[in-house]
Amino acid sequence: MWRLKVGEKPSDPLLRSPNGFLAREVWEFDPNAGTLEERAQVERLRQEYTRNRFTQRECSDLLLRMQESMADPRVRDNAMVVGCWRAASAARRCRICRLATTEGQHHDGSMAAEGSGHSNLACMIFSLCHGGCRMETEKERGPLTQRRISGVNYAKQNLQNTNDLPVIKIDQDSEVTEETMLIVLRRALNQYSSLQGPDGHWPGGYSGILFILPLMIFALHVTQSINDVLSKEHIREICRYIYNIQNEDGGWGTHTLGSSSMFGTCVNYATLRLLGEVFDRENVALSRGRAWILSHGSATAAPQWAKIYLSVIGAYDWSGNNAIIPELWMIPHFLPIHPGRFLCFCRMVYMPMAYIYGKKFVGPITSTILEIRKEIYNIPYNEINWSKARNSCAKEDLICPPSWLQSIALAYLNKIVEPVSNCWPMTKLRERAMNNLMEHIHYEDENSNYVGLCPINKALNMICCWIEKPNSEEFRHHLPRIHDFLWLSEDGMKAKVYVGCHSWETALIVQAFCATGLTEECCSTLQKAHEFLKNAQVTKNLPDYKSYYRERTKGSWTLTNGENLWPIADTLAESLKAVLLLSKINPELVGDPIKEERMYDAIDCLLSYANKDGTLSSAECKRTTSLVEFINPSESFRNIIVDYPYPECTSSLIQALILFKTICPMYRQEKIDKIIKDGASFIEKTQRKDGSWYGSWAVCFTYATFFAVKGLVAAGRTYQNSLSIRKACNFLLLKQLTTGGWGENYLSCQIEEYVDSGKPHAVNTAMAMLALIYAGQIKIDPTPVYRAAKELINMQMENGEFPQQEIVGNFNSSLFFNYPNYRNLFPIWALGEFRRRLLAK
């Protein structure tokens, strides 16, 4: 049985937490439970995903959302439990795909050869829902304006089954009424509240990037820890996932939506081999993966990160890598190219990479590694020209080609600096540089509770600790935290792109619920979310943080549950907005407001993150000039050196400060007013000629335009007095589909022009609809907003949720992933704001 443990305090003494493991999500396997019917149901879900995986790449977290009939309502307020059982009889695995499947079928739906039958992988997953509010019918409640039930008493009533409310579908000629909106919202809020975790956040699979899980497996392999951390059930589900997300051409992408790349294909192929998958005639998936690699230039054409990954496990020679100089960290900090001035994600990844490169570390050369060397190259391994391979990169991976200046710099590093650094007396400087790196790595590990900023630097830091001293206490602290990054769904077990997005999504969900005007009905849900946000706030600064290129943390929020103590600037702003909104609601409904001292800590921290020009970057202040992007060593990612200011983040900053001013108008008034003025001016200046804004943190123009408009409106701009607002409305109206919705393809982020997917997307539609509502378009011409509302209403599913469609998460135009709660929170937000406009009208 697979069980999702949320917020449980572990017995492992190697684990520690600053907040009692708040909302920590860990899947654990227990083999002793489940009925045949329950096992068959989960197997059907898995089969269905595999059958449709090329048309619906992103799973719907259905193993978290089993029918409420499988949940015991008597334990709704207990911890969420998700179980998965395996058949008592040993399941046989398909020799073609290595997946357990139904009798006589392969995972692609084709029939197995006679005599190669399969046993059902017996498993069951059920969700014990908790929290939420009972949704009465309008007949029970009476007219909204005539009767209100005390939220406290209301929350004590039992949840009403969503099926008791009618499913609403609206044809083209029908009107959207307040009664219709109320039913739609109650169905959504009812179901969505039931998915809330026991600590107040909403669990989900924050995933989609396909080179994270391989690095974790590589790290476990080279430290000889795979069997210490992963059970055979873990390995089975990991292999299921990798096979499921293989592309039709045999390769793997760097993300689930992407076409095959050398990076994704090499590391996922190697992962399957390290986990025991056999390359032979019967394993068609591995054969096709190998064929893709060889037909596209072999692993010598892998990009930089893939070459480093493969070098660590011994499947690529270190001499085929461009130098990552550890001594760069020893130059004066005032220089703009000092890594301490880089975007935190860049510097925290390249720090352990520099240490590993300096050591030229290679894991144990096993028979499997020797086989991989034979399988991923067109010529014998010992005949490869590694110097020539150093700058080779497949066209599928070449997103950010090196400039002529960078090529000269790399040649200088490879041919002069690196050889000299390995000769006495320069070896003394190299030793000092390596010790300096390990000091910073240990600081990061200890202060992030071995979670790390992200899974990439967490896995690399783990390898560094092993290199320094195998089986050290520091290394052993890393092992149990691997489970924090693993997520199970109907597509298998995958790695999250971060340890989670708990605070970010919960803050947005609170705002969405408040926008509905139904806070009394959802008070218990909001109260739990409120408690989560208060508990997730970071309450202290890190020791000597400036010496380690960190910024203030006291008063901040992290993207996740607060355990890694890495603040994210716009998460801080949105979380502050959420708790300030809740502070305006009767505390008997949503709990006590945030303490005044903590509110001031949050404001002071937010102001410390604001750039001098009133803008906000993604994580920290902008520390260096954009000119240093020329040293970006990665061919696969762009804009990774500088933490630029963004209109989306600046909008969050403005909104938070303006909301704070309604509560404490005199606190640091002069600075706050200047930031609001300058920030609004920045948003206006970054608007494109077509009226849109380019989004760097989700897909793409609809996302950024929603945030930009909301920020400008908060700063006092209106449809009547702002050309920017009018241009934004015109842009969105031009992109509206004939059905009434919006559908933006993720390729918009890469080509920096709006790419219409040709079909409506619930999240894009909701964001565009919200932007038009806040801009005042509904007063000028309400028809487009009515059409969008109809689209969303008709997209609502029978259980009250909205469909999981193409993922919309984005990191710097290069990586794409899934925010698991966007599919519900944004449609609820948009329809809630629309309903309030209907009531006002």
C-alpha positions in Angstrom: 0.0 0.0 0.0 1.3 3.4 -0.9 0.4 6.0 1.7 0.9 9.7 1.4 2.1 10.9 4.8 1.5 14.6 5.3 3.1 16.5 8.1 3.9 13.4 10.2 6.9 13.6 12.5 9.3 10.9 11.4 11.3 8.8 13.9 14.5 9.1 11.9 17.0 11.1 14.0 18.7 12.3 10.8 15.7 14.4 10.0 15.2 17.8 11.4 12.8 20.7 10.8 12.3 24.3 11.9 8.5 23.9 12.0 7.7 20.4 13.0 7.7 19.0 9.4 4.8 21.2 8.5 3.0 19.8 5.4 6.0 17.5 4.6 4.8 15.1 1.9 6.3 11.6 1.8 5.0 8.4 0.0 5.5 5.2 1.9 4.7 1.6 0.8 2.9 -0.9 3.0 2.2 -4.3 1.3 -0.6 -5.5 3.6 -3.9 -4.0 2.6 -6.6 -3.6 -0.2 -9.4 -5.5 -1.9 -9.4 -6.9 -5.3 -11.9 -4.4 -6.5 -9.8 -1.5 -5.2 -6.7 -2.8 -6.8 -8.4 -3.3 -10.1 -9.7 0.3 -10.0 -6.2 1.8 -9.6 -4.8 -0.5 -12.3 -7.5 0.7 -14.7 -6.4 4.3 -14.0 -2.8 3.4 -14.7 -3.8 1.5 -17.9 -5.9 4.5 -19.1 -3.1 6.9 -18.6 -0.6 4.7 -20.5 -3.1 4.2 -23.3 -3.6 8.0 -23.7 -0.2 9.2 -22.7 0.7 10.7 -26.1 -2.5 12.9 -26.2 -2.6 13.7 -22.5 0.9 14.0 -21.2 0.2 15.4 -17.8 -1.6 13.1 -15.3 -4.5 14.3 -13.2 -3.2 13.0 -9.9 -6.1 10.5 -9.9 -4.4 8.3 -7.3 -4.9 11.3 -5.0 -8.5 11.7 -6.1 -10.1 8.4 -5.8 -13.9 8.4 -5.6 -15.3 9.7 -2.3 -17.1 6.4 -1.9 -13.7 4.8 -1.1 -13.1 7.3 1.7 -14.5 6.9 5.2 -16.3 10.2 6.0 -15.8 9.5 9.7 -12.1 10.3 9.4 -12.3 13.3 7.0 -10.4 15.4 9.5 -7.6 12.9 9.9 -4.4 12.9 7.8 -4.7 12.3 4.1 -4.1 8.7 3.3 -3.5 7.4 -0.1 -3.0 3.7 -0.5 -1.8 1.5 -3.2 -1.8 -2.3 -3.0 0.1 -4.8 -5.0 -1.3 -8.3 -6.0 -0.6 -11.1 -3.6 0.5 -13.2 -6.6 3.7 -12.2 -8.2 3.1 -9.9 -11.2 4.9 -10.8 -14.4 6.3 -7.8 -16.3 6.1 -7.2 -20.0 9.4 -8.0 -21.7 8.7 -5.2 -24.2 7.9 -2.4 -21.9 8.9 -3.7 -18.5 5.5 -2.5 -17.1 3.0 -4.7 -15.3 -0.2 -4.6 -17.3 -3.5 -6.3 -17.7 -3.6 -9.9 -19.0 -2.4 -10.1 -22.6 -1.7 -6.4 -23.2 1.4 -4.3 -23.3 1.4 -0.8 -21.8 0.7 0.7 -25.2 -2.5 -1.2 -25.6 -1.1 -3.8 -28.1 -1.6 -7.5 -27.5 1.1 -9.5 -26.0 2.5 -12.6 -27.6 1.0 -15.9 -26.7 2.5 -17.2 -23.5 3.8 -13.8 -22.3 0.8 -13.1 -20.1 0.6 -10.4 -17.4 -0.8 -10.3 -13.9 -2.6 -7.3 -12.7 -0.4 -5.0 -10.6 -2.9 -4.9 -7.7 -3.0 -1.6 -6.1 -5.5 0.8 -4.6 -5.4 4.5 -3.8 -7.9 6.3 -1.8 -8.2 9.8 -0.4 -9.5 10.4 3.0 -10.8 14.0 2.5 -10.8 16.5 5.3 -11.9 20.0 6.1 -14.2 22.0 3.9 -17.7 23.3 4.2 -21.2 21.9 3.6 -22.7 23.3 0.4 -26.4 23.8 0.9 -28.8 24.2 -1.9 -30.4 27.6 -2.5 -33.7 26.1 -1.3 -32.2 25.1 2.0 -30.5 28.4 2.5 -33.1 30.8 1.3 -32.2 34.0 -0.7 -28.6 35.0 -0.2 -29.6 38.5 0.9 -32.2 37.3 3.4 -30.3 34.7 5.3 -26.8 34.0 6.5 -25.7 31.2 8.7 -23.0 31.8 11.2 -19.8 30.5 9.7 -18.8 28.8 12.9 -22.0 26.8 13.0 -22.0 26.3 9.3 -18.5 24.7 9.3 -19.7 22.2 11.9 -22.2 20.7 9.6 -21.3 17.7 7.4 -20.1 18.2 3.9 -22.8 17.7 1.3 -21.9 15.4 -1.6 -21.1 17.4 -4.8 -23.5 15.1 -6.6 -26.4 16.7 -4.8 -25.8 19.8 -6.8 -26.7 19.7 -10.4 -24.1 19.7 -13.1 -24.4 23.0 -15.0 -23.9 23.2 -18.8 -24.9 26.4 -20.7 -25.6 26.5 -24.3 -24.8 29.5 -26.5 -28.2 31.2 -26.2 -28.6 30.8 -22.4 -27.9 33.4 -19.8 -25.3 33.2 -17.0 -27.3 34.0 -13.8 -26.2 34.5 -10.2 -28.0 31.3 -9.3 -26.1 29.4 -11.9 -22.8 30.9 -10.7 -23.6 29.9 -7.1 -24.2 26.3 -8.0 -21.0 26.1 -10.1 -18.9 27.7 -7.3 -20.4 25.6 -4.6 -19.6 22.4 -6.5 -16.1 23.6 -7.1 -15.5 24.8 -3.5 -17.0 21.7 -2.0 -14.8 19.3 -4.0 -11.7 21.4 -3.7 -12.0 21.8 0.0 -12.1 18.1 0.3 -8.7 17.9 -1.2 -7.1 20.1 1.4 -4.3 18.5 3.4 -4.4 18.2 7.2 -1.9 21.0 7.6 -4.0 23.4 5.5 -2.2 23.2 2.1 -3.2 21.3 -1.0 -0.9 18.4 -1.9 -0.1 17.7 -5.6 2.4 16.6 -8.1 4.6 19.6 -8.7 6.5 17.9 -11.6 7.3 17.9 -15.3 11.1 18.3 -15.6 12.7 15.1 -16.8 16.3 15.5 -15.7 15.8 15.8 -12.0 14.9 12.2 -11.2 17.9 10.8 -13.2 20.3 13.0 -11.2 18.8 11.7 -7.9 19.3 8.1 -9.1 22.8 8.9 -10.3 23.6 10.4 -6.9 22.3 7.3 -5.1 24.2 5.1 -7.5 27.6 6.7 -7.1 27.2 6.8 -3.3 26.1 3.1 -3.4 22.8 4.0 -1.6 20.1 3.0 -4.1 18.9 0.0 -2.0 19.2 2.0 1.2 16.7 4.6 0.0 14.5 3.0 -2.6 12.5 -0.2 -2.2 11.8 -2.5 -5.2 8.3 -0.8 -5.2 9.9 2.6 -5.6 12.0 1.3 -8.5 9.1 -0.3 -10.2 7.1 2.9 -10.1 10.1 5.0 -11.2 10.6 2.8 -14.2 6.9 2.9 -15.0 7.1 6.7 -15.1 10.2 6.9 -17.3 8.6 4.4 -19.8 5.4 6.3 -19.8 6.9 9.7 -20.6 9.1 8.3 -23.5 8.2 10.1 -26.7 6.9 8.3 -29.8 10.2 8.7 -31.6 12.0 6.7 -28.8 13.6 9.7 -27.1 12.9 11.7 -24.0 12.5 15.4 -23.6 13.8 17.7 -20.9 10.2 18.2 -19.9 7.0 16.2 -20.4 5.7 18.5 -23.2 9.0 18.7 -25.1 10.3 17.0 -28.1 13.1 14.5 -27.6 16.5 16.0 -26.6 19.9 14.5 -26.1 19.9 15.7 -22.5 16.5 14.0 -21.6 17.2 10.8 -23.6 20.7 10.1 -22.3 20.0 10.6 -18.7 16.6 8.8 -18.7 18.1 5.9 -20.7 21.0 5.6 -18.2 18.6 5.8 -15.3 16.6 2.8 -16.5 19.8 0.8 -17.0 21.1 1.7 -13.5 17.7 0.6 -12.0 18.2 -2.9 -13.5 16.4 -2.6 -16.8 18.0 -4.9 -19.4 18.9 -3.8 -22.9 18.0 -6.7 -25.1 15.8 -7.5 -28.1 12.7 -7.8 -26.0 13.0 -4.4 -24.5 11.8 -2.3 -27.4 11.6 0.9 -25.3 15.3 0.8 -24.5 16.2 -0.2 -28.0 14.3 2.8 -29.4 15.9 5.1 -26.9 19.4 3.9 -27.8 18.6 4.3 -31.5 17.5 7.9 -30.9 20.8 8.7 -29.2 23.0 7.1 -31.9 21.0 8.7 -34.7 21.4 12.2 -33.3 25.1 12.2 -32.8 25.6 9.9 -29.7 26.1 11.1 -26.1 29.1 13.2 -27.3 26.5 15.7 -28.5 24.9 16.0 -25.0 24.7 19.5 -23.5 26.8 20.6 -20.6 24.6 19.4 -17.7 24.1 16.0 -19.3 27.9 15.7 -19.8 28.5 16.4 -16.1 25.8 13.9 -15.0 27.3 11.2 -17.2 30.8 12.0 -16.1 29.8 11.5 -12.5 28.6 8.0 -13.1 31.5 7.2 -15.4 29.7 7.1 -18.7 31.5 10.2 -20.1 35.1 11.4 -19.6 35.8 14.5 -17.6 38.2 15.7 -20.3 35.2 16.2 -22.5 33.8 18.9 -20.2 34.4 22.6 -20.3 36.2 23.8 -17.1 34.1 24.9 -14.2 36.7 26.8 -12.2 36.4 26.5 -8.4 38.8 29.5 -8.1 36.1 31.8 -9.5 34.6 31.9 -6.0 37.8 33.4 -4.6 37.8 36.6 -6.7 36.8 39.8 -5.0 33.0 40.0 -4.4 32.7 43.5 -5.8 33.4 42.1 -9.3 30.2 41.6 -11.3 31.2 38.1 -12.4 31.6 36.8 -8.8 29.1 33.9 -8.4 27.7 35.4 -5.2 26.1 37.9 -7.5 24.3 35.4 -9.7 20.7 34.2 -9.6 20.5 31.9 -6.5 19.4 28.9 -8.6 22.5 29.3 -10.8 25.1 29.8 -8.1 23.7 27.1 -5.9 23.9 24.5 -8.7 27.2 25.6 -10.1 28.8 25.6 -6.7 28.7 21.8 -6.2 29.3 21.3 -9.9 32.6 23.3 -9.5 33.6 21.1 -6.6 32.8 17.8 -8.4 34.6 19.1 -11.5 37.6 20.1 -9.4 37.8 16.5 -8.0 36.9 14.9 -11.4 34.9 12.5 -9.3 33.7 9.3 -10.9 31.5 6.7 -9.3 32.1 3.0 -9.2 32.7 1.5 -12.7 30.3 -1.4 -12.7 29.5 -3.8 -15.4 26.3 -1.8 -16.1 28.4 1.4 -16.6 30.7 -0.5 -19.0 27.6 -1.6 -20.9 26.2 1.9 -21.0 29.5 3.1 -22.5 29.0 0.7 -25.3 25.4 1.5 -25.9 25.3 5.4 -26.1 28.3 6.0 -28.4 28.8 5.2 -32.1 32.4 4.3 -31.7 34.3 2.5 -28.9 34.6 4.5 -25.7 38.4 4.6 -25.7 38.5 6.0 -29.2 36.4 9.1 -28.6 38.0 12.4 -29.1 36.9 14.1 -25.9 38.5 17.5 -26.7 36.3 17.6 -29.8 33.3 16.4 -27.9 33.7 19.2 -25.4 31.9 21.8 -27.4 29.6 19.5 -29.3 25.8 19.9 -28.7 22.9 18.4 -30.5 20.7 21.0 -32.3 17.7 19.7 -30.2 19.4 21.0 -27.1 20.9 24.2 -28.4 18.7 26.9 -26.9 21.4 29.4 -25.9 24.4 29.0 -28.3 27.7 30.3 -26.9 28.8 33.7 -28.2 32.2 34.3 -29.8 33.3 36.0 -26.5 32.2 33.0 -24.5 34.0 30.6 -26.8 37.3 32.5 -26.4 36.8 32.6 -22.6 36.1 28.8 -22.5 39.2 28.1 -24.6 41.3 30.1 -22.2 39.9 28.3 -19.2 40.3 24.8 -20.8 43.8 25.3 -22.3 45.5 27.6 -19.8 43.7 28.1 -16.5 42.7 24.5 -15.8 46.1 22.9 -16.7 47.9 25.6 -14.6 45.6 25.1 -11.7 46.6 21.4 -11.5 50.4 22.3 -11.3 52.3 23.2 -8.1 52.1 25.8 -6.5 48.7 26.6 -8.0 47.4 23.4 -6.6 47.5 25.1 -3.2 45.1 27.7 -4.5 42.9 25.0 -5.9 42.8 23.3 -2.5 41.8 26.5 -0.8 39.1 27.1 -3.4 37.7 23.5 -2.9 37.7 23.9 0.9 35.8 27.2 0.4 33.2 25.6 -1.7 32.6 22.8 0.8 32.2 25.4 3.6 29.4 27.0 1.5 27.9 23.6 0.7 27.8 22.6 4.3 26.2 26.0 5.2 23.5 25.4 2.6 22.8 21.9 3.7 22.6 22.6 7.4 20.5 25.8 7.0 18.1 24.2 4.5 17.8 21.1 6.7 19.3 19.1 3.9 16.4 19.9 1.6 18.4 22.4 -0.4 17.2 25.2 -2.6 16.1 22.8 -5.3 16.5 19.1 -6.1 19.4 19.7 -8.4 21.7 21.3 -5.9 20.4 19.0 -3.2 21.5 15.9 -5.2 24.8 17.5 -6.2 25.6 18.6 -2.6 24.9 15.0 -1.5 27.6 13.8 -3.9 30.0 16.4 -2.7 29.5 15.3 0.9 30.3 11.7 -0.2 33.4 12.8 -2.1 34.6 14.7 1.0 34.0 11.8 3.3 32.0 8.7 2.3 29.3 7.8 4.7 29.9 10.9 6.8 27.1 12.2 9.0 26.6 15.1 6.6 26.0 12.7 3.8 23.7 10.5 5.8 21.5 13.5 6.6 20.8 13.8 2.9 19.4 10.3 2.3 16.0 10.5 4.0 15.3 13.9 2.3 15.3 12.2 -1.1 11.8 11.0 -0.3 10.6 14.7 0.0 11.0 15.0 -3.8 9.3 11.8 -4.9 5.6 11.9 -6.0 3.4 9.1 -7.0 0.6 9.4 -9.6 -1.1 7.1 -12.1 1.8 7.7 -14.5 4.3 6.3 -11.9 6.8 7.8 -9.5 8.5 11.0 -10.5 10.5 13.8 -9.0 9.1 17.2 -8.1 10.7 20.2 -9.6 11.0 21.7 -6.1 10.2 20.2 -2.7 6.7 21.7 -3.3 4.9 24.9 -3.9 2.8 24.8 -0.7 2.9 28.5 0.3 2.7 29.9 -3.2 -0.4 27.9 -4.2 -2.1 28.2 -0.8 -1.7 32.0 -0.9 -3.4 32.1 -4.3 -6.1 29.7 -3.2 -7.0 31.9 -0.3 -7.3 34.9 -2.6 -9.5 32.8 -4.9 -11.8 31.6 -2.2 -12.1 35.2 -0.8 -13.0 36.4 -4.3 -16.1 34.2 -4.4 -17.9 36.1 -1.6 -18.6 32.7 0.0 -16.1 32.9 2.8 -18.7 32.0 5.5 -19.4 28.8 3.7 -15.8 27.9 3.4 -14.6 29.2 6.7 -13.1 25.9 8.0 -11.1 25.5 4.8 -9.9 29.1 5.0 -9.1 28.7 8.7 -6.8 25.7 8.0 -5.1 27.5 5.1 -4.7 30.6 7.4 -3.0 28.4 10.0 -0.7 26.9 7.4 0.5 30.2 6.1 1.1 31.5 9.6 3.0 28.4 10.5 5.0 28.4 7.3 6.4 31.9 7.8 10.1 32.0 8.5 10.7 33.6 11.9 14.5 34.1 12.1 17.5 35.1 10.0 20.2 32.7 9.1 23.5 33.0 11.0 26.1 35.2 9.3 24.0 35.1 6.2 25.8 37.9 4.3 29.0 36.0 4.3 27.3 33.2 2.4 25.7 35.6 -0.2 22.2 35.2 1.4 19.7 37.8 2.3 17.3 38.4 5.2 14.9 35.6 5.9 13.1 36.8 9.0 9.4 37.5 8.1 9.6 35.7 4.7 7.8 32.8 3.1 9.4 30.1 1.0 7.9 28.7 -2.1 7.2 25.5 -0.1 6.5 24.7 3.6 9.3 26.8 5.1 11.7 23.9 5.8 14.4 24.9 3.4 14.6 28.5 4.6 14.9 29.8 1.0 12.6 32.8 0.6 11.1 33.5 -2.8 10.3 37.2 -3.2 6.9 37.0 -5.0 5.8 34.1 -2.7 6.5 36.4 0.2 4.3 39.1 -1.4 1.4 36.8 -2.2 1.5 35.1 1.2 1.4 38.4 2.9 -1.5 39.4 0.7 -3.4 36.3 1.8 -2.9 36.7 5.5 -3.8 40.4 5.3 -7.0 39.6 3.4 -7.9 37.0 6.1 -7.1 39.5 8.8 -10.1 41.6 7.5 -12.5 38.7 8.1 -14.1 37.8 11.4 -11.6 35.8 13.3 -14.4 33.5 14.5 -14.6 32.3 10.9 -11.0 32.1 9.8 -8.9 32.2 12.9 -6.8 34.9 14.6 -5.0 37.4 12.3 -1.3 37.3 11.9 0.6 38.8 14.8 1.4 42.5 14.4 5.2 41.8 14.9 5.2 39.1 12.2 3.3 41.4 9.8 5.9 44.1 10.2 8.7 41.5 9.8 7.1 40.4 6.5 6.9 44.0 5.3 10.5 44.8 6.3 11.7 41.6 4.5 9.7 42.4 1.4 11.0 45.9 1.3 14.6 44.6 1.6 14.0 42.4 -1.5 12.8 45.3 -3.6 15.3 46.6 -6.1 16.4 50.2 -6.0 14.1 51.0 -9.0 11.0 49.8 -7.2 10.9 46.4 -8.9 11.0 42.8 -7.6 13.1 40.0 -8.9 12.2 36.3 -8.5 14.1 35.4 -5.3 16.6 38.0 -4.2 17.6 41.5 -5.3 19.2 42.0 -8.7 22.9 41.8 -7.9 24.8 42.2 -11.1 24.5 43.6 -14.7 22.8 41.7 -17.5 26.1 42.0 -19.4 27.5 39.0 -17.5 25.0 36.7 -19.2 27.8 36.2 -21.8 29.4 33.7 -19.3 26.3 31.5 -19.2 28.0 28.1 -19.7 24.7 26.2 -20.4 23.5 25.6 -23.9 20.1 24.5 -22.7 19.0 27.4 -20.5 18.9 31.1 -21.0 18.9 34.1 -18.6 20.2 32.0 -15.7 23.0 34.3 -14.5 21.0 37.4 -13.4 17.9 37.6 -11.2 16.1 40.1 -13.4 13.1 42.2 -12.2 9.8 40.8 -13.6 6.4 42.5 -14.1 4.7 39.6 -12.5 6.8 39.8 -9.4 6.6 43.5 -9.3 2.8 43.4 -9.5 2.8 41.1 -6.4 5.0 43.6 -4.6 2.7 46.5 -5.4 -0.5 44.7 -4.4 1.0 43.5 -1.1 2.2 47.0 -0.2 -1.1 48.7 -1.1 -3.1 46.2 0.9 -0.7 46.7 3.8 -1.3 50.5 3.6 -5.0 50.0 4.2 -4.1 48.5 7.6 -1.0 50.5 8.6 -0.9 53.6 6.4 1.9 55.4 8.2 4.5 52.5 8.5 7.5 53.3 6.3 5.1 55.4 4.2 7.6 57.3 2.1 9.5 54.2 0.9 6.4 52.2 0.3 4.8 55.0 -1.8 8.0 55.4 -3.9 8.1 51.6 -4.6 4.5 51.6 -5.6 5.0 54.5 -7.9 8.2 53.2 -9.5 7.0 49.6 -9.7 3.8 50.7 -11.6 6.0 52.7 -13.9 8.2 49.7 -14.5 5.2 47.5 -15.4 4.0 50.1 -17.9 7.4 50.4 -19.5 7.7 46.6 -20.0 4.4 46.4 -21.8 4.8 45.2 -25.4 3.5 47.1 -28.4 0.6 44.7 -28.8 -0.6 45.4 -25.2 0.7 42.2 -23.6 3.4 41.4 -21.1 5.9 38.5 -21.5 5.7 36.0 -18.6 8.7 34.3 -17.3 7.1 32.1 -14.6 4.1 30.6 -16.3 2.6 30.3 -19.8 3.0 33.1 -20.7 1.3 36.3 -22.1 -2.0 35.5 -20.4 -0.2 34.9 -17.1 1.9 38.1 -17.2 -0.9 40.2 -18.5 -3.2 39.1 -15.6 -0.6 40.0 -13.0 0.4 43.3 -14.7 -3.2 44.5 -15.0 -3.9 43.6 -11.4 -0.9 45.5 -10.2 -1.7 48.5 -12.3 -5.3 48.6 -11.1 -4.1 48.3 -7.5 -1.9 51.3 -8.1 -4.8 53.4 -9.3 -4.9 52.8 -13.1 -8.3 52.3 -14.7 -9.7 51.6 -18.1 -10.5 55.3 -18.4 -7.2 56.8 -17.3 -4.6 54.3 -18.5 -3.6 53.5 -22.0 -1.8 50.5 -20.8 -5.0 49.0 -19.4 -6.9 49.6 -22.6 -4.1 48.1 -24.7 -4.1 45.0 -22.4 -7.8 44.6 -22.9 -7.5 44.9 -26.7 -4.7 42.3 -26.7 -6.7 39.8 -24.7 -9.9 40.3 -26.8 -7.9 39.7 -30.0 -6.7 36.4 -28.6 -10.1 35.2 -27.4 -11.3 32.0 -29.2 -14.7 31.8 -30.9 -15.7 29.4 -28.0 -15.2 32.2 -25.5 -12.0 30.9 -23.9 -8.3 31.3 -24.3 -5.7 28.7 -25.1 -2.0 29.6 -25.1 0.7 27.1 -26.0 3.9 26.8 -24.0 5.9 27.6 -27.1 4.9 31.2 -26.5 7.6 31.3 -23.9 10.3 30.1 -26.2 9.6 32.2 -29.3 8.4 35.2 -27.2 5.3 35.6 -29.3 1.7 34.5 -28.5 1.1 30.9 -29.8 -2.5 30.0 -29.9 -3.1 26.3 -29.1 -6.5 26.4 -30.9 -8.4 25.0 -28.0 -9.5 26.6 -24.7 -7.5 26.0 -21.6 -9.1 26.5 -18.2 -6.2 28.3 -16.6 -5.5 30.6 -19.6 -9.2 31.4 -19.8 -9.4 32.2 -16.1 -6.4 34.4 -16.1 -7.5 36.4 -19.2 -11.0 36.7 -17.7 -9.6 38.0 -14.4 -7.5 40.6 -16.2 -10.5 41.8 -18.2 -12.6 42.0 -15.0 -10.0 43.9 -13.0 -9.4 46.2 -16.0 -13.0 47.2 -16.0 -13.8 45.7 -19.4 -17.0 44.3 -17.9 -18.3 47.8 -17.6 -17.4 48.7 -21.2 -18.6 45.6 -22.9 -19.5 42.6 -20.7 -20.1 40.2 -23.6 -16.5 38.8 -23.8 -16.5 38.1 -20.1 -19.9 36.4 -20.2 -18.6 34.2 -23.0 -15.5 33.3 -21.0 -17.6 32.5 -17.9 -19.7 30.1 -20.1 -16.6 28.4 -21.3 -15.4 27.8 -17.8 -18.7 26.7 -16.5 -19.0 24.2 -19.4 -15.4 22.9 -18.6 -16.3 22.0 -15.0 -16.3 18.3 -14.5 -18.9 16.2 -12.8 -17.0 16.1 -9.6 -16.8 19.9 -9.4 -13.2 20.2 -10.5 -11.7 21.6 -13.7 -9.7 19.4 -16.1 -6.0 18.9 -16.0 -4.8 20.2 -19.4 -1.4 21.1 -20.8 0.9 22.2 -18.0 1.4 26.0 -17.6 4.4 26.3 -15.2 7.5 28.0 -16.7 11.0 28.7 -15.5 12.9 31.3 -17.4 11.5 30.4 -20.8 13.4 27.1 -20.8 11.7 24.6 -18.5 8.0 23.7 -18.2 6.2 22.0 -15.4 2.9 21.6 -13.7 1.4 23.6 -10.9 -1.0 21.0 -9.6 -3.6 23.4 -8.2 -3.8 26.0 -11.0 -6.4 23.9 -12.8 -8.9 24.7 -9.9 -7.8 27.8 -8.2 -7.8 30.1 -11.2 -11.2 29.1 -12.5 -12.7 29.5 -9.0 -11.1 32.9 -8.7 -12.4 34.1 -12.1 -15.9 32.8 -11.6 -15.9 34.1 -8.1 -15.0 37.6 -9.2 -17.5 37.4 -12.0 -20.3 36.4 -9.6 -19.5 39.4 -7.3 -19.9 41.6 -10.4 -23.2 40.0 -11.1 -24.4 40.7 -7.6 -23.2 44.3 -7.7 -25.0 44.8 -10.9 
